[in-house]
Every structure is written in C-alpha cells, then in structure tokens.
C-alpha cells in the first residue's frame, strides 16, 4: 500500500479500505462518485416527484458554489 497522509478525506478512507488499488484508481472512483451525485442532484431539481423539498435541493446546489 502507498504511504497515505491520513487526514480523514474520502480518498484516504477509500484507499485504506481498498489497499490493492492505486492512487489514480482511487481518484477516478472519487471523481465518478462525485459526478454521479451531481447527476442525481440535477435530476432531483427537474423531477416533479422529488424526494426532497425544492428549497432543500436549491440550498444544496447553492452551498457548492
């Protein structure tokens, strides 16, 4: 396993749990996960039968700016 500076980041935790992957693979996983969550959040905004109130969804989008 590569040497990690464990600061509690998701990347560090993921690499700790999956010790057989490279840093690049872990970074790709994290980027893929973030991309999927953005897609879900955007879909939530345009869906009329949304799980969360639109005010909450808009707050989440604004919080990322």
KAURFEN-V404451 format. One record per run of one state. SS is the DSSP state (~ for helix, > for strand, _ for the rest). FROM is the first residue (numbers start at 1). LEN is the number of residues. If there is no record, write none. Layout:
ss->SS from->FROM len->LEN
ss->SS from->FROM len->LEN
This chain:
ss->_ from->1 len->9
ss->~ from->10 len->8
ss->_ from->18 len->5
ss->~ from->23 len->24
ss->_ from->47 len->7
ss->~ from->54 len->10
ss->_ from->64 len->2
